[in-house]
Amino acid sequence: MAGLYGALAVATFRMLEIVHDEKSPILQLPGSITYACVMSGMALLAVLALQSAWQAWFAQPRPAHEVEPPVPAPTGK
């Protein structure tokens, strides 16, 4: 997932120069501002995905006494 988010961030970065000439209808802001926000979001999602992968890979197994017992199914009475 981190690689996909990173690839989207890079692709968005390459489009910044192209969309800079477009202006928003009301505020007249360059389109590159919107794309820069999307690019930043994708980069941050890539960082979060890397962090989650790191934590999952190096997580310590929980001792058996800390694992919650299964909840019994209702009997239907």
Secondary structure, 3 states (H helix, E strand, C coil): CHHHHHHHHHHHHHHHHHHCCCECCCCCCEHHHHHHHHHHHHHHHHHHHHHHHHHHHCCCCCCHHHCCCCCCCCCCC
